[in-house]
Amino acid sequence: MSPLRMIYLALAIWGAVHPMVYFGAWFGENGFDLPGMVAAWNANAASSGLVWDLTISAVALAVFVIAEVAVRRNWIALVAIPVTLCIGLSCGLPLYLFLRSRPVV
């Protein structure tokens, strides 16, 4: 595995674990309250802007993944879409780059 692929994989793991630490702490304090978490994400203009920034970036990544899969037929790369939606862009983007950069057989 190339050094670049190892970096992508490490970033995907970091992007999965690091945000979950904060989500876990929030759920520990507030219980499993998804509407409350969404309300907290929109507590002020700065956090709302960040939520929309990440949402638009996640949609752009999903469109790009679908377009690339249609051309390259790298079907496993589609897993980056649910990972992005369920975990976040910080995991989904480096995971997609990791999957896309694999050697073609």
C-alpha positions in Angstrom: 0.0 0.0 0.0 1.4 3.4 -1.0 2.1 6.0 1.7 -0.6 8.2 0.3 -3.2 5.5 0.6 -2.1 4.9 4.2 -2.6 8.6 4.9 -6.1 8.5 3.5 -6.9 5.5 5.6 -5.5 7.1 8.7 -7.5 10.3 8.0 -10.7 8.2 7.5 -10.2 6.5 10.9 -9.4 9.7 12.6 -12.5 11.3 10.9 -14.6 8.5 12.3 -13.3 8.4 15.8 -12.6 12.0 16.7 -16.1 13.5 16.1 -17.7 10.5 17.8 -15.8 11.5 21.0 -17.7 14.7 21.0 -21.0 13.1 20.0 -20.6 10.5 22.7 -20.0 13.2 25.3 -23.0 15.1 24.2 -25.2 12.0 24.3 -23.8 11.2 27.7 -24.9 14.6 29.0 -28.2 14.9 27.2 -29.3 11.3 26.4 -30.0 10.0 23.0 -31.9 13.1 21.9 -31.4 13.6 18.1 -33.8 16.6 17.9 -31.9 18.2 20.7 -28.7 17.6 18.9 -30.0 19.2 15.7 -31.3 22.1 17.8 -27.8 22.5 19.3 -26.2 22.4 15.8 -28.4 25.4 15.0 -28.0 27.3 18.3 -26.3 30.3 16.6 -25.4 31.6 13.2 -21.8 30.3 13.4 -22.8 26.7 14.1 -25.7 26.9 11.5 -23.2 28.1 8.9 -20.9 25.2 9.7 -23.8 22.7 9.5 -24.8 24.0 6.1 -21.1 24.1 4.9 -20.7 20.4 5.8 -24.1 19.5 4.4 -23.4 21.1 1.0 -19.9 19.5 0.9 -21.4 16.1 1.8 -23.9 16.4 -1.1 -21.1 17.5 -3.5 -19.1 14.4 -2.4 -22.1 12.1 -3.0 -22.6 13.6 -6.5 -18.9 13.2 -7.3 -18.8 9.6 -6.0 -21.8 8.7 -8.1 -20.4 10.4 -11.2 -17.0 8.7 -10.7 -18.5 5.3 -10.1 -20.5 5.6 -13.3 -17.2 6.1 -15.2 -14.7 4.0 -13.3 -17.1 1.1 -12.3 -15.4 1.1 -8.9 -18.6 0.0 -7.1 -17.0 -0.4 -3.6 -16.5 3.4 -3.6 -20.2 3.8 -3.2 -19.8 2.9 0.5 -18.4 6.4 1.0 -21.9 7.8 0.6 -23.6 6.1 3.6 -20.4 6.6 5.6 -20.6 10.3 4.9 -24.3 10.5 5.8 -24.0 8.3 9.0 -20.6 9.4 10.3 -19.6 12.6 8.6 -17.6 14.2 5.8 -14.4 13.9 7.9 -14.6 10.1 7.4 -16.4 9.8 4.1 -14.1 12.0 2.0 -10.8 10.4 3.0 -12.4 6.9 2.8 -13.5 7.7 -0.8 -10.0 8.9 -1.6 -8.6 5.7 -0.1 -11.0 3.5 -2.1 -10.5 5.5 -5.3 -6.7 5.3 -5.2 -6.5 1.5 -5.0 -4.6 -0.1 -7.9 -6.7 -1.1 -10.8 -6.5 -4.8 -11.6 
